[in-house]
Amino acid sequence: DDYITSFPPNISAQLQKIRQAVKTAIPDSDDALSYGVPALRLKGKNLILYAAFKQHIGIYPGPATIEKFASELTAYQLAKGTIQIKFDQPLPLKLIVRLAQYNASLAKIA
């Protein structure tokens, strides 16, 4: 909560939407901080991390998940393990949830 509310209202609202969408889709997920940013975890494993920066929101589902969904991420700047969503782009909540659900499926297997 402290991390999310430390940003201006328009940015904190976007971060809250990410958190709520993933928590609704994966109710067993837990809030955590990982590497100093908000994360949602399942069975102690990160499903997704998210953070706000000067010009974008960073989504961190991990390199393997980005590779799996690469064809659906062409509208975003990618780096190893990172998806950058510029503030002027619509927030792809359904896609973010699918990334987290994919990671949740892996967490349940392990």
GURO-622567 format. One record per atom (N, C-alpha, C): residue number from 1; residue in one letter; x, y, z. Coordinates in nm, 4 decimals. Layout:
N
+-----+--------+----------+----------+----------+
: num : residu :        u :        v :        w :
+-----+--------+----------+----------+----------+
: NUM :      A :        X :        Y :        Z :
...
+-----+--------+----------+----------+----------+
% end
This chain:
110
+-----+--------+----------+----------+----------+
: num : residu :        u :        v :        w :
+-----+--------+----------+----------+----------+
:   1 :      D :   0.0820 :  -0.1204 :   0.0000 :
:   1 :      D :   0.0000 :   0.0000 :   0.0000 :
:   1 :      D :   0.0862 :   0.1266 :   0.0000 :
:   2 :      D :   0.1911 :   0.1274 :   0.0825 :
:   2 :      D :   0.2760 :   0.2465 :   0.0902 :
:   2 :      D :   0.3416 :   0.2772 :  -0.0440 :
:   3 :      Y :   0.3886 :   0.1740 :  -0.1127 :
:   3 :      Y :   0.4514 :   0.1955 :  -0.2423 :
:   3 :      Y :   0.3504 :   0.2546 :  -0.3403 :
:   4 :      I :   0.2346 :   0.1935 :  -0.3485 :
:   4 :      I :   0.1327 :   0.2361 :  -0.4449 :
:   4 :      I :   0.0872 :   0.3790 :  -0.4173 :
:   5 :      T :   0.0642 :   0.4116 :  -0.2919 :
:   5 :      T :   0.0137 :   0.5454 :  -0.2588 :
:   5 :      T :   0.1222 :   0.6527 :  -0.2610 :
:   6 :      S :   0.2477 :   0.6135 :  -0.2842 :
:   6 :      S :   0.3544 :   0.7130 :  -0.2903 :
:   6 :      S :   0.3588 :   0.7858 :  -0.4250 :
:   7 :      F :   0.2760 :   0.7431 :  -0.5194 :
:   7 :      F :   0.2731 :   0.8044 :  -0.6521 :
:   7 :      F :   0.1526 :   0.8959 :  -0.6663 :
:   8 :      P :   0.1549 :   0.9841 :  -0.7673 :
:   8 :      P :   0.0371 :   1.0674 :  -0.7935 :
:   8 :      P :  -0.0859 :   0.9799 :  -0.8168 :
:   9 :      P :  -0.2044 :   1.0330 :  -0.7905 :
:   9 :      P :  -0.3270 :   0.9521 :  -0.7986 :
:   9 :      P :  -0.3470 :   0.8766 :  -0.9303 :
:  10 :      N :  -0.3166 :   0.9373 :  -1.0424 :
:  10 :      N :  -0.3383 :   0.8678 :  -1.1698 :
:  10 :      N :  -0.2475 :   0.7452 :  -1.1844 :
:  11 :      I :  -0.1271 :   0.7533 :  -1.1334 :
:  11 :      I :  -0.0346 :   0.6401 :  -1.1413 :
:  11 :      I :  -0.0683 :   0.5356 :  -1.0357 :
:  12 :      S :  -0.0969 :   0.5805 :  -0.9143 :
:  12 :      S :  -0.1321 :   0.4836 :  -0.8096 :
:  12 :      S :  -0.2602 :   0.4088 :  -0.8457 :
:  13 :      A :  -0.3517 :   0.4739 :  -0.9173 :
:  13 :      A :  -0.4743 :   0.4054 :  -0.9607 :
:  13 :      A :  -0.4407 :   0.2930 :  -1.0583 :
:  14 :      Q :  -0.3453 :   0.3160 :  -1.1477 :
:  14 :      Q :  -0.3065 :   0.2110 :  -1.2417 :
:  14 :      Q :  -0.2400 :   0.0945 :  -1.1691 :
:  15 :      L :  -0.1534 :   0.1245 :  -1.0740 :
:  15 :      L :  -0.0885 :   0.0184 :  -0.9965 :
:  15 :      L :  -0.1921 :  -0.0615 :  -0.9177 :
:  16 :      Q :  -0.2886 :   0.0085 :  -0.8618 :
:  16 :      Q :  -0.3938 :  -0.0585 :  -0.7852 :
:  16 :      Q :  -0.4779 :  -0.1482 :  -0.8768 :
:  17 :      K :  -0.5027 :  -0.1047 :  -0.9998 :
:  17 :      K :  -0.5785 :  -0.1868 :  -1.0950 :
:  17 :      K :  -0.5044 :  -0.3167 :  -1.1258 :
:  18 :      I :  -0.3741 :  -0.3081 :  -1.1414 :
:  18 :      I :  -0.2946 :  -0.4285 :  -1.1666 :
:  18 :      I :  -0.3071 :  -0.5233 :  -1.0473 :
:  19 :      R :  -0.2845 :  -0.4694 :  -0.9303 :
:  19 :      R :  -0.2920 :  -0.5502 :  -0.8077 :
:  19 :      R :  -0.4287 :  -0.6171 :  -0.7937 :
:  20 :      Q :  -0.5333 :  -0.5393 :  -0.8107 :
:  20 :      Q :  -0.6682 :  -0.5918 :  -0.7914 :
:  20 :      Q :  -0.7049 :  -0.6957 :  -0.8975 :
:  21 :      A :  -0.6666 :  -0.6719 :  -1.0206 :
:  21 :      A :  -0.6990 :  -0.7664 :  -1.1283 :
:  21 :      A :  -0.6335 :  -0.9014 :  -1.1028 :
:  22 :      V :  -0.5066 :  -0.8995 :  -1.0647 :
:  22 :      V :  -0.4369 :  -1.0259 :  -1.0401 :
:  22 :      V :  -0.4909 :  -1.0938 :  -0.9147 :
:  23 :      K :  -0.5162 :  -1.0176 :  -0.8096 :
:  23 :      K :  -0.5701 :  -1.0766 :  -0.6862 :
:  23 :      K :  -0.7097 :  -1.1341 :  -0.7078 :
:  24 :      T :  -0.7891 :  -1.0723 :  -0.7931 :
:  24 :      T :  -0.9221 :  -1.1249 :  -0.8244 :
:  24 :      T :  -0.9101 :  -1.2556 :  -0.9023 :
:  25 :      A :  -0.8183 :  -1.2596 :  -0.9978 :
:  25 :      A :  -0.8007 :  -1.3790 :  -1.0801 :
:  25 :      A :  -0.7336 :  -1.4923 :  -1.0036 :
:  26 :      I :  -0.6459 :  -1.4563 :  -0.9097 :
:  26 :      I :  -0.5716 :  -1.5572 :  -0.8324 :
:  26 :      I :  -0.5878 :  -1.5219 :  -0.6843 :
:  27 :      P :  -0.7031 :  -1.5555 :  -0.6261 :
:  27 :      P :  -0.7325 :  -1.5123 :  -0.4893 :
:  27 :      P :  -0.6357 :  -1.5655 :  -0.3837 :
:  28 :      D :  -0.5659 :  -1.6740 :  -0.4127 :
:  28 :      D :  -0.4689 :  -1.7284 :  -0.3169 :
:  28 :      D :  -0.3358 :  -1.6539 :  -0.3182 :
:  29 :      S :  -0.3206 :  -1.5580 :  -0.4083 :
:  29 :      S :  -0.1943 :  -1.4850 :  -0.4170 :
:  29 :      S :  -0.1791 :  -1.3918 :  -0.2976 :
:  30 :      D :  -0.0550 :  -1.3693 :  -0.2623 :
:  30 :      D :  -0.0219 :  -1.2834 :  -0.1484 :
:  30 :      D :   0.0547 :  -1.1611 :  -0.1957 :
:  31 :      D :   0.0285 :  -1.0478 :  -0.1316 :
:  31 :      D :   0.1056 :  -0.9268 :  -0.1579 :
:  31 :      D :   0.2429 :  -0.9412 :  -0.0931 :
:  32 :      A :   0.3430 :  -0.8879 :  -0.1604 :
:  32 :      A :   0.4787 :  -0.8906 :  -0.1073 :
:  32 :      A :   0.5576 :  -0.7764 :  -0.1698 :
:  33 :      L :   0.6741 :  -0.7517 :  -0.1161 :
:  33 :      L :   0.7711 :  -0.6644 :  -0.1808 :
:  33 :      L :   0.8860 :  -0.7529 :  -0.2252 :
:  34 :      S :   0.9297 :  -0.7336 :  -0.3478 :
:  34 :      S :   1.0422 :  -0.8085 :  -0.4005 :
:  34 :      S :   1.1292 :  -0.7099 :  -0.4777 :
:  35 :      Y :   1.2546 :  -0.7061 :  -0.4457 :
:  35 :      Y :   1.3452 :  -0.6094 :  -0.5077 :
:  35 :      Y :   1.2954 :  -0.4659 :  -0.4880 :
:  36 :      G :   1.2242 :  -0.4421 :  -0.3784 :
:  36 :      G :   1.1777 :  -0.3083 :  -0.3452 :
:  36 :      G :   1.0518 :  -0.2629 :  -0.4173 :
:  37 :      V :   0.9870 :  -0.3532 :  -0.4921 :
:  37 :      V :   0.8642 :  -0.3170 :  -0.5632 :
:  37 :      V :   0.7538 :  -0.4167 :  -0.5288 :
:  38 :      P :   0.6279 :  -0.3790 :  -0.5507 :
:  38 :      P :   0.5179 :  -0.4700 :  -0.5208 :
:  38 :      P :   0.5236 :  -0.5971 :  -0.6054 :
:  39 :      A :   0.4855 :  -0.7058 :  -0.5425 :
:  39 :      A :   0.4800 :  -0.8351 :  -0.6101 :
:  39 :      A :   0.3577 :  -0.9098 :  -0.5603 :
:  40 :      L :   0.3112 :  -0.9992 :  -0.6421 :
:  40 :      L :   0.2089 :  -1.0947 :  -0.5997 :
:  40 :      L :   0.2719 :  -1.2318 :  -0.6093 :
:  41 :      R :   0.2557 :  -1.3093 :  -0.5018 :
:  41 :      R :   0.3203 :  -1.4400 :  -0.4919 :
:  41 :      R :   0.2186 :  -1.5498 :  -0.4684 :
:  42 :      L :   0.2590 :  -1.6687 :  -0.5051 :
:  42 :      L :   0.1807 :  -1.7892 :  -0.4788 :
:  42 :      L :   0.2794 :  -1.8964 :  -0.4351 :
:  43 :      K :   0.2545 :  -1.9548 :  -0.3194 :
:  43 :      K :   0.3438 :  -2.0577 :  -0.2643 :
:  43 :      K :   0.4875 :  -2.0070 :  -0.2566 :
:  44 :      G :   0.5039 :  -1.8800 :  -0.2208 :
:  44 :      G :   0.6367 :  -1.8223 :  -0.2055 :
:  44 :      G :   0.7080 :  -1.7878 :  -0.3343 :
:  45 :      K :   0.6419 :  -1.8072 :  -0.4481 :
:  45 :      K :   0.7030 :  -1.7762 :  -0.5779 :
:  45 :      K :   0.6365 :  -1.6542 :  -0.6387 :
:  46 :      N :   0.7184 :  -1.5671 :  -0.6958 :
:  46 :      N :   0.6646 :  -1.4467 :  -0.7594 :
:  46 :      N :   0.5814 :  -1.4839 :  -0.8809 :
:  47 :      L :   0.4598 :  -1.4301 :  -0.8859 :
:  47 :      L :   0.3765 :  -1.4424 :  -1.0054 :
:  47 :      L :   0.4042 :  -1.3267 :  -1.0990 :
:  48 :      I :   0.4132 :  -1.2085 :  -1.0382 :
:  48 :      I :   0.4344 :  -1.0879 :  -1.1168 :
:  48 :      I :   0.4793 :  -0.9769 :  -1.0225 :
:  49 :      L :   0.5699 :  -0.8960 :  -1.0684 :
:  49 :      L :   0.6101 :  -0.7753 :  -0.9980 :
:  49 :      L :   0.5664 :  -0.6589 :  -1.0843 :
:  50 :      Y :   0.5431 :  -0.5446 :  -1.0227 :
:  50 :      Y :   0.5024 :  -0.4267 :  -1.0988 :
:  50 :      Y :   0.5538 :  -0.3025 :  -1.0286 :
:  51 :      A :   0.5872 :  -0.2018 :  -1.1086 :
:  51 :      A :   0.6462 :  -0.0808 :  -1.0533 :
:  51 :      A :   0.6204 :   0.0371 :  -1.1455 :
:  52 :      A :   0.6219 :   0.1546 :  -1.0887 :
:  52 :      A :   0.6043 :   0.2765 :  -1.1680 :
:  52 :      A :   0.7377 :   0.3482 :  -1.1818 :
:  53 :      F :   0.7573 :   0.4058 :  -1.2973 :
:  53 :      F :   0.8765 :   0.4831 :  -1.3262 :
:  53 :      F :   0.8339 :   0.6169 :  -1.3855 :
:  54 :      K :   0.9286 :   0.6949 :  -1.4280 :
:  54 :      K :   0.8984 :   0.8303 :  -1.4742 :
:  54 :      K :   0.8021 :   0.8328 :  -1.5926 :
:  55 :      Q :   0.8187 :   0.7394 :  -1.6877 :
:  55 :      Q :   0.7365 :   0.7431 :  -1.8082 :
:  55 :      Q :   0.6626 :   0.6133 :  -1.8384 :
:  56 :      H :   0.6715 :   0.5172 :  -1.7481 :
:  56 :      H :   0.6058 :   0.3891 :  -1.7766 :
:  56 :      H :   0.5812 :   0.3099 :  -1.6487 :
:  57 :      I :   0.5026 :   0.2058 :  -1.6646 :
:  57 :      I :   0.4861 :   0.1053 :  -1.5608 :
:  57 :      I :   0.5627 :  -0.0175 :  -1.6081 :
:  58 :      G :   0.6403 :  -0.0729 :  -1.5187 :
:  58 :      G :   0.7144 :  -0.1944 :  -1.5499 :
:  58 :      G :   0.6400 :  -0.3155 :  -1.4946 :
:  59 :      I :   0.6272 :  -0.4162 :  -1.5760 :
:  59 :      I :   0.5672 :  -0.5429 :  -1.5368 :
:  59 :      I :   0.6775 :  -0.6472 :  -1.5477 :
:  60 :      Y :   0.6926 :  -0.7281 :  -1.4446 :
:  60 :      Y :   0.8022 :  -0.8243 :  -1.4383 :
:  60 :      Y :   0.7480 :  -0.9656 :  -1.4162 :
:  61 :      P :   0.7128 :  -1.0355 :  -1.5232 :
:  61 :      P :   0.6657 :  -1.1726 :  -1.5084 :
:  61 :      P :   0.7775 :  -1.2759 :  -1.5205 :
:  62 :      G :   0.8960 :  -1.2328 :  -1.5593 :
:  62 :      G :   1.0091 :  -1.3233 :  -1.5788 :
:  62 :      G :   1.0368 :  -1.3478 :  -1.7260 :
:  63 :      P :   1.1619 :  -1.3758 :  -1.7594 :
:  63 :      P :   1.2016 :  -1.3929 :  -1.8996 :
:  63 :      P :   1.1283 :  -1.5052 :  -1.9724 :
:  64 :      A :   1.1094 :  -1.6190 :  -1.9079 :
:  64 :      A :   1.0442 :  -1.7316 :  -1.9757 :
:  64 :      A :   0.8995 :  -1.6991 :  -2.0097 :
:  65 :      T :   0.8314 :  -1.6272 :  -1.9219 :
:  65 :      T :   0.6918 :  -1.5896 :  -1.9475 :
:  65 :      T :   0.6850 :  -1.4870 :  -2.0598 :
:  66 :      I :   0.7754 :  -1.3931 :  -2.0610 :
:  66 :      I :   0.7792 :  -1.2959 :  -2.1710 :
:  66 :      I :   0.8032 :  -1.3676 :  -2.3032 :
:  67 :      E :   0.8934 :  -1.4629 :  -2.3031 :
:  67 :      E :   0.9198 :  -1.5379 :  -2.4259 :
:  67 :      E :   0.7951 :  -1.6138 :  -2.4721 :
:  68 :      K :   0.7239 :  -1.6752 :  -2.3795 :
:  68 :      K :   0.6035 :  -1.7516 :  -2.4136 :
:  68 :      K :   0.4961 :  -1.6622 :  -2.4755 :
:  69 :      F :   0.4817 :  -1.5391 :  -2.4250 :
:  69 :      F :   0.3763 :  -1.4477 :  -2.4701 :
:  69 :      F :   0.4285 :  -1.3409 :  -2.5666 :
:  70 :      A :   0.5462 :  -1.3580 :  -2.6206 :
:  70 :      A :   0.6108 :  -1.2556 :  -2.7035 :
:  70 :      A :   0.5222 :  -1.2040 :  -2.8161 :
:  71 :      S :   0.4468 :  -1.2909 :  -2.8789 :
:  71 :      S :   0.3641 :  -1.2470 :  -2.9919 :
:  71 :      S :   0.2521 :  -1.1531 :  -2.9483 :
:  72 :      E :   0.2164 :  -1.1556 :  -2.8215 :
:  72 :      E :   0.1113 :  -1.0670 :  -2.7697 :
:  72 :      E :   0.1689 :  -0.9395 :  -2.7070 :
:  73 :      L :   0.2994 :  -0.9286 :  -2.7036 :
:  73 :      L :   0.3644 :  -0.8160 :  -2.6359 :
:  73 :      L :   0.4334 :  -0.7202 :  -2.7324 :
:  74 :      T :   0.4020 :  -0.7302 :  -2.8601 :
:  74 :      T :   0.4723 :  -0.6501 :  -2.9602 :
:  74 :      T :   0.4466 :  -0.5000 :  -2.9476 :
:  75 :      A :   0.3407 :  -0.4601 :  -2.8792 :
:  75 :      A :   0.3095 :  -0.3175 :  -2.8640 :
:  75 :      A :   0.3913 :  -0.2514 :  -2.7530 :
:  76 :      Y :   0.4710 :  -0.3316 :  -2.6818 :
:  76 :      Y :   0.5413 :  -0.2805 :  -2.5647 :
:  76 :      Y :   0.6914 :  -0.2977 :  -2.5804 :
:  77 :      Q :   0.7647 :  -0.2098 :  -2.5146 :
:  77 :      Q :   0.9092 :  -0.2247 :  -2.5121 :
:  77 :      Q :   0.9417 :  -0.3354 :  -2.4123 :
:  78 :      L :   1.0261 :  -0.4283 :  -2.4553 :
:  78 :      L :   1.0615 :  -0.5424 :  -2.3729 :
:  78 :      L :   1.2104 :  -0.5420 :  -2.3431 :
:  79 :      A :   1.2432 :  -0.5927 :  -2.2280 :
:  79 :      A :   1.3808 :  -0.6227 :  -2.1927 :
:  79 :      A :   1.3759 :  -0.7572 :  -2.1219 :
:  80 :      K :   1.4889 :  -0.8127 :  -2.0918 :
:  80 :      K :   1.4899 :  -0.9446 :  -2.0279 :
:  80 :      K :   1.4060 :  -0.9412 :  -1.8998 :
:  81 :      G :   1.2924 :  -1.0083 :  -1.9033 :
:  81 :      G :   1.2066 :  -1.0167 :  -1.7858 :
:  81 :      G :   1.1183 :  -0.8968 :  -1.7601 :
:  82 :      T :   1.1188 :  -0.7971 :  -1.8494 :
:  82 :      T :   1.0487 :  -0.6710 :  -1.8252 :
:  82 :      T :   0.9599 :  -0.6310 :  -1.9426 :
:  83 :      I :   0.8416 :  -0.5822 :  -1.9083 :
:  83 :      I :   0.7508 :  -0.5229 :  -2.0064 :
:  83 :      I :   0.7290 :  -0.3789 :  -1.9634 :
:  84 :      Q :   0.7524 :  -0.2852 :  -2.0539 :
:  84 :      Q :   0.7307 :  -0.1444 :  -2.0226 :
:  84 :      Q :   0.6018 :  -0.0973 :  -2.0893 :
:  85 :      I :   0.5104 :  -0.0469 :  -2.0066 :
:  85 :      I :   0.3837 :   0.0057 :  -2.0566 :
:  85 :      I :   0.3861 :   0.1559 :  -2.0338 :
:  86 :      K :   0.3953 :   0.2311 :  -2.1413 :
:  86 :      K :   0.3991 :   0.3772 :  -2.1291 :
:  86 :      K :   0.2653 :   0.4272 :  -2.0760 :
:  87 :      F :   0.2702 :   0.5379 :  -2.0050 :
:  87 :      F :   0.1486 :   0.5922 :  -1.9436 :
:  87 :      F :   0.0414 :   0.6291 :  -2.0452 :
:  88 :      D :   0.0818 :   0.6558 :  -2.1708 :
:  88 :      D :  -0.0191 :   0.6901 :  -2.2716 :
:  88 :      D :  -0.0775 :   0.5663 :  -2.3414 :
:  89 :      Q :  -0.0322 :   0.4467 :  -2.3025 :
:  89 :      Q :  -0.0878 :   0.3229 :  -2.3565 :
:  89 :      Q :  -0.1963 :   0.2703 :  -2.2618 :
:  90 :      P :  -0.2984 :   0.2077 :  -2.3173 :
:  90 :      P :  -0.3981 :   0.1454 :  -2.2295 :
:  90 :      P :  -0.3334 :   0.0345 :  -2.1469 :
:  91 :      L :  -0.3771 :   0.0214 :  -2.0258 :
:  91 :      L :  -0.3257 :  -0.0820 :  -1.9369 :
:  91 :      L :  -0.3865 :  -0.2170 :  -1.9770 :
:  92 :      P :  -0.3047 :  -0.3127 :  -2.0230 :
:  92 :      P :  -0.3578 :  -0.4414 :  -2.0711 :
:  92 :      P :  -0.3839 :  -0.5385 :  -1.9555 :
:  93 :      L :  -0.4863 :  -0.5094 :  -1.8774 :
:  93 :      L :  -0.5117 :  -0.5880 :  -1.7567 :
:  93 :      L :  -0.5365 :  -0.7353 :  -1.7855 :
:  94 :      K :  -0.6118 :  -0.7654 :  -1.8902 :
:  94 :      K :  -0.6393 :  -0.9064 :  -1.9211 :
:  94 :      K :  -0.5100 :  -0.9803 :  -1.9532 :
:  95 :      L :  -0.4209 :  -0.9173 :  -2.0254 :
:  95 :      L :  -0.2932 :  -0.9787 :  -2.0587 :
:  95 :      L :  -0.2067 :  -0.9939 :  -1.9339 :
:  96 :      I :  -0.2030 :  -0.8935 :  -1.8494 :
:  96 :      I :  -0.1262 :  -0.9009 :  -1.7248 :
:  96 :      I :  -0.1765 :  -1.0165 :  -1.6394 :
:  97 :      V :  -0.3078 :  -1.0313 :  -1.6315 :
:  97 :      V :  -0.3659 :  -1.1427 :  -1.5553 :
:  97 :      V :  -0.3236 :  -1.2759 :  -1.6159 :
:  98 :      R :  -0.3257 :  -1.2853 :  -1.7480 :
:  98 :      R :  -0.2858 :  -1.4109 :  -1.8126 :
:  98 :      R :  -0.1392 :  -1.4447 :  -1.7857 :
:  99 :      L :  -0.0536 :  -1.3430 :  -1.7826 :
:  99 :      L :   0.0871 :  -1.3655 :  -1.7493 :
:  99 :      L :   0.0989 :  -1.4216 :  -1.6080 :
: 100 :      A :   0.0275 :  -1.3599 :  -1.5150 :
: 100 :      A :   0.0310 :  -1.4053 :  -1.3753 :
: 100 :      A :  -0.0282 :  -1.5455 :  -1.3621 :
: 101 :      Q :  -0.1366 :  -1.5730 :  -1.4344 :
: 101 :      Q :  -0.1981 :  -1.7059 :  -1.4287 :
: 101 :      Q :  -0.1036 :  -1.8130 :  -1.4843 :
: 102 :      Y :  -0.0321 :  -1.7787 :  -1.5881 :
: 102 :      Y :   0.0668 :  -1.8725 :  -1.6425 :
: 102 :      Y :   0.1720 :  -1.9036 :  -1.5361 :
: 103 :      N :   0.2228 :  -1.7993 :  -1.4715 :
: 103 :      N :   0.3215 :  -1.8215 :  -1.3659 :
: 103 :      N :   0.2618 :  -1.8984 :  -1.2491 :
: 104 :      A :   0.1339 :  -1.8752 :  -1.2196 :
: 104 :      A :   0.0673 :  -1.9498 :  -1.1131 :
: 104 :      A :   0.0589 :  -2.0976 :  -1.1490 :
: 105 :      S :   0.0334 :  -2.1272 :  -1.2749 :
: 105 :      S :   0.0274 :  -2.2674 :  -1.3165 :
: 105 :      S :   0.1623 :  -2.3345 :  -1.2969 :
: 106 :      L :   0.2695 :  -2.2620 :  -1.3182 :
: 106 :      L :   0.4032 :  -2.3160 :  -1.2961 :
: 106 :      L :   0.4301 :  -2.3344 :  -1.1466 :
: 107 :      A :   0.3834 :  -2.2399 :  -1.0646 :
: 107 :      A :   0.4029 :  -2.2487 :  -0.9198 :
: 107 :      A :   0.3285 :  -2.3687 :  -0.8621 :
: 108 :      K :   0.2129 :  -2.4000 :  -0.9170 :
: 108 :      K :   0.1353 :  -2.5133 :  -0.8668 :
: 108 :      K :   0.1976 :  -2.6464 :  -0.9038 :
: 109 :      I :   0.2732 :  -2.6472 :  -1.0133 :
: 109 :      I :   0.3401 :  -2.7701 :  -1.0566 :
: 109 :      I :   0.4590 :  -2.7987 :  -0.9659 :
: 110 :      A :   0.5303 :  -2.6928 :  -0.9310 :
: 110 :      A :   0.6561 :  -2.7085 :  -0.8529 :
: 110 :      A :   0.6287 :  -2.7527 :  -0.7106 :
+-----+--------+----------+----------+----------+
% end
